[in-house]
Amino acid sequence: MKAIKPVFEIKGYHIDIYYQGKYYGCIPTPTPDRDVLGYGGRTEVTLTEDFVYNKKKLKAGTVVTTECIPVCGKLQGTLAEKIQVLQHSKAIYNT
């Protein structure tokens, strides 16, 4: 399988927390905690301590679904490469 060159600079990661299909918040982290990122890397985890985020509270022992997402920064490459990436994405979404 051919490795894909990263298009965007990765600034960090955050772990989204879902309980009963609803989003409950996120935890920022400098490195990913799993190999597969995004929806495909969702895992079920039992909380070891209480989780509080914007008045939402989950107690320790609750089973939640977590998903690790990269936080992307600016587009990488030379100006010609950046223009080519943007033209390609425009062609995909405008068909």
C-alpha atoms as an extended CHARMM CRD file, in Angstrom:
* protein
*
        95  EXT
         1         1  MET       CA              0.0000000000        0.0000000000        0.0000000000  PROA      1               0.0000000000
         2         2  LYS       CA              1.3660000000        3.4080000000       -0.9930000000  PROA      2               0.0000000000
         3         3  ALA       CA              1.9070000000        5.8960000000        1.8500000000  PROA      3               0.0000000000
         4         4  ILE       CA             -0.0540000000        9.1230000000        1.4690000000  PROA      4               0.0000000000
         5         5  LYS       CA              1.8640000000       12.3810000000        1.8550000000  PROA      5               0.0000000000
         6         6  PRO       CA              0.2270000000       14.5330000000        4.5440000000  PROA      6               0.0000000000
         7         7  VAL       CA             -1.4550000000       17.5400000000        2.9760000000  PROA      7               0.0000000000
         8         8  PHE       CA             -2.0010000000       19.5620000000        6.1540000000  PROA      8               0.0000000000
         9         9  GLU       CA              0.3190000000       20.3130000000        9.0510000000  PROA      9               0.0000000000
        10        10  ILE       CA             -0.8960000000       18.4150000000       12.1420000000  PROA      10              0.0000000000
        11        11  LYS       CA             -0.9760000000       20.6690000000       15.2310000000  PROA      11              0.0000000000
        12        12  GLY       CA             -2.1220000000       17.9870000000       17.6860000000  PROA      12              0.0000000000
        13        13  TYR       CA             -5.0150000000       15.6330000000       18.3530000000  PROA      13              0.0000000000
        14        14  HSD       CA             -8.1980000000       15.5430000000       20.3910000000  PROA      14              0.0000000000
        15        15  ILE       CA            -10.2070000000       12.6310000000       21.6950000000  PROA      15              0.0000000000
        16        16  ASP       CA            -13.9560000000       13.0860000000       21.2740000000  PROA      16              0.0000000000
        17        17  ILE       CA            -16.2040000000       11.4520000000       23.8640000000  PROA      17              0.0000000000
        18        18  TYR       CA            -19.6710000000       10.1160000000       22.9800000000  PROA      18              0.0000000000
        19        19  TYR       CA            -22.2160000000        8.6380000000       25.3760000000  PROA      19              0.0000000000
        20        20  GLN       CA            -25.3910000000        6.9680000000       24.0580000000  PROA      20              0.0000000000
        21        21  GLY       CA            -24.6780000000        8.4160000000       20.6020000000  PROA      21              0.0000000000
        22        22  LYS       CA            -24.3950000000       12.0110000000       21.8570000000  PROA      22              0.0000000000
        23        23  TYR       CA            -21.2700000000       14.1560000000       21.8450000000  PROA      23              0.0000000000
        24        24  TYR       CA            -20.0970000000       14.9970000000       25.3630000000  PROA      24              0.0000000000
        25        25  GLY       CA            -16.8180000000       16.8320000000       24.7580000000  PROA      25              0.0000000000
        26        26  CYS       CA            -13.1710000000       16.3820000000       23.8970000000  PROA      26              0.0000000000
        27        27  ILE       CA             -9.7650000000       16.0240000000       25.5010000000  PROA      27              0.0000000000
        28        28  PRO       CA             -6.7480000000       17.6230000000       23.7290000000  PROA      28              0.0000000000
        29        29  THR       CA             -3.6220000000       15.4780000000       23.4310000000  PROA      29              0.0000000000
        30        30  PRO       CA             -0.2380000000       16.0630000000       21.6940000000  PROA      30              0.0000000000
        31        31  THR       CA              0.0120000000       12.4960000000       20.3150000000  PROA      31              0.0000000000
        32        32  PRO       CA             -2.6180000000       10.0020000000       19.1190000000  PROA      32              0.0000000000
        33        33  ASP       CA             -3.5510000000        7.1740000000       21.4730000000  PROA      33              0.0000000000
        34        34  ARG       CA             -4.3640000000        4.6980000000       18.6430000000  PROA      34              0.0000000000
        35        35  ASP       CA             -3.2370000000        3.7040000000       15.1600000000  PROA      35              0.0000000000
        36        36  VAL       CA             -6.5420000000        4.2620000000       13.3060000000  PROA      36              0.0000000000
        37        37  LEU       CA             -7.8780000000        7.8170000000       13.4680000000  PROA      37              0.0000000000
        38        38  GLY       CA            -11.4010000000        9.1040000000       12.8680000000  PROA      38              0.0000000000
        39        39  TYR       CA            -14.6310000000        7.1250000000       12.7830000000  PROA      39              0.0000000000
        40        40  GLY       CA            -12.8860000000        3.8570000000       11.9020000000  PROA      40              0.0000000000
        41        41  GLY       CA            -10.8160000000        4.0610000000       15.0880000000  PROA      41              0.0000000000
        42        42  ARG       CA            -13.7370000000        4.3930000000       17.5070000000  PROA      42              0.0000000000
        43        43  THR       CA            -13.3290000000        2.3460000000       20.7000000000  PROA      43              0.0000000000
        44        44  GLU       CA            -15.3830000000        1.7750000000       23.8220000000  PROA      44              0.0000000000
        45        45  VAL       CA            -13.6930000000        2.8140000000       27.0610000000  PROA      45              0.0000000000
        46        46  THR       CA            -14.7560000000        2.7120000000       30.7090000000  PROA      46              0.0000000000
        47        47  LEU       CA            -14.0840000000        6.0420000000       32.4530000000  PROA      47              0.0000000000
        48        48  THR       CA            -11.7260000000        5.7510000000       35.4250000000  PROA      48              0.0000000000
        49        49  GLU       CA            -12.6590000000        9.1810000000       36.8170000000  PROA      49              0.0000000000
        50        50  ASP       CA            -15.5190000000       11.6680000000       36.4910000000  PROA      50              0.0000000000
        51        51  PHE       CA            -15.5890000000       13.6210000000       33.2060000000  PROA      51              0.0000000000
        52        52  VAL       CA            -16.9330000000       17.1930000000       33.2550000000  PROA      52              0.0000000000
        53        53  TYR       CA            -17.1800000000       19.3760000000       30.1140000000  PROA      53              0.0000000000
        54        54  ASN       CA            -19.3810000000       22.4970000000       29.8150000000  PROA      54              0.0000000000
        55        55  LYS       CA            -21.8640000000       21.4960000000       32.5290000000  PROA      55              0.0000000000
        56        56  LYS       CA            -22.0570000000       17.9260000000       31.1740000000  PROA      56              0.0000000000
        57        57  LYS       CA            -20.9570000000       15.2880000000       33.6770000000  PROA      57              0.0000000000
        58        58  LEU       CA            -20.2670000000       11.5680000000       33.2900000000  PROA      58              0.0000000000
        59        59  LYS       CA            -19.4670000000        9.4600000000       36.3370000000  PROA      59              0.0000000000
        60        60  ALA       CA            -16.5170000000        7.0940000000       36.6760000000  PROA      60              0.0000000000
        61        61  GLY       CA            -17.3810000000        3.5800000000       35.4970000000  PROA      61              0.0000000000
        62        62  THR       CA            -19.5060000000        4.8200000000       32.5810000000  PROA      62              0.0000000000
        63        63  VAL       CA            -18.7940000000        3.1170000000       29.2420000000  PROA      63              0.0000000000
        64        64  VAL       CA            -18.2560000000        5.7400000000       26.5150000000  PROA      64              0.0000000000
        65        65  THR       CA            -17.1940000000        5.6950000000       22.8670000000  PROA      65              0.0000000000
        66        66  THR       CA            -14.0140000000        7.6180000000       22.0050000000  PROA      66              0.0000000000
        67        67  GLU       CA            -12.6770000000        8.8110000000       18.6570000000  PROA      67              0.0000000000
        68        68  CYS       CA             -9.2390000000       10.3730000000       18.0360000000  PROA      68              0.0000000000
        69        69  ILE       CA             -9.2080000000       13.2700000000       15.5280000000  PROA      69              0.0000000000
        70        70  PRO       CA             -6.1720000000       15.1970000000       14.1940000000  PROA      70              0.0000000000
        71        71  VAL       CA             -6.1800000000       18.9910000000       14.5420000000  PROA      71              0.0000000000
        72        72  CYS       CA             -4.9690000000       20.2930000000       11.1720000000  PROA      72              0.0000000000
        73        73  GLY       CA             -3.0950000000       23.5210000000       10.5170000000  PROA      73              0.0000000000
        74        74  LYS       CA             -2.0300000000       25.1260000000        7.2760000000  PROA      74              0.0000000000
        75        75  LEU       CA             -1.6990000000       23.4440000000        3.8910000000  PROA      75              0.0000000000
        76        76  GLN       CA              1.8360000000       22.1230000000        3.2500000000  PROA      76              0.0000000000
        77        77  GLY       CA              3.9250000000       22.2570000000        0.0770000000  PROA      77              0.0000000000
        78        78  THR       CA              4.9920000000       24.7380000000       -2.5510000000  PROA      78              0.0000000000
        79        79  LEU       CA              2.5250000000       27.2000000000       -4.0360000000  PROA      79              0.0000000000
        80        80  ALA       CA              2.0710000000       25.0100000000       -7.1490000000  PROA      80              0.0000000000
        81        81  GLU       CA              1.3540000000       21.9290000000       -4.9850000000  PROA      81              0.0000000000
        82        82  LYS       CA             -1.1550000000       23.8730000000       -2.8790000000  PROA      82              0.0000000000
        83        83  ILE       CA             -2.9910000000       25.0920000000       -5.9730000000  PROA      83              0.0000000000
        84        84  GLN       CA             -3.0750000000       21.5510000000       -7.4090000000  PROA      84              0.0000000000
        85        85  VAL       CA             -4.5380000000       20.1500000000       -4.1550000000  PROA      85              0.0000000000
        86        86  LEU       CA             -7.2190000000       22.8480000000       -4.0640000000  PROA      86              0.0000000000
        87        87  GLN       CA             -8.1350000000       22.3580000000       -7.7460000000  PROA      87              0.0000000000
        88        88  HSD       CA             -8.3730000000       18.5950000000       -7.2190000000  PROA      88              0.0000000000
        89        89  SER       CA            -10.6490000000       18.9910000000       -4.1800000000  PROA      89              0.0000000000
        90        90  LYS       CA            -12.8430000000       21.4420000000       -6.1090000000  PROA      90              0.0000000000
        91        91  ALA       CA            -13.2020000000       18.9200000000       -8.9710000000  PROA      91              0.0000000000
        92        92  ILE       CA            -14.2370000000       16.1540000000       -6.5430000000  PROA      92              0.0000000000
        93        93  TYR       CA            -16.9100000000       18.1810000000       -4.7530000000  PROA      93              0.0000000000
        94        94  ASN       CA            -18.3290000000       19.9800000000       -7.7770000000  PROA      94              0.0000000000
        95        95  THR       CA            -19.1220000000       16.9330000000       -9.9340000000  PROA      95              0.0000000000
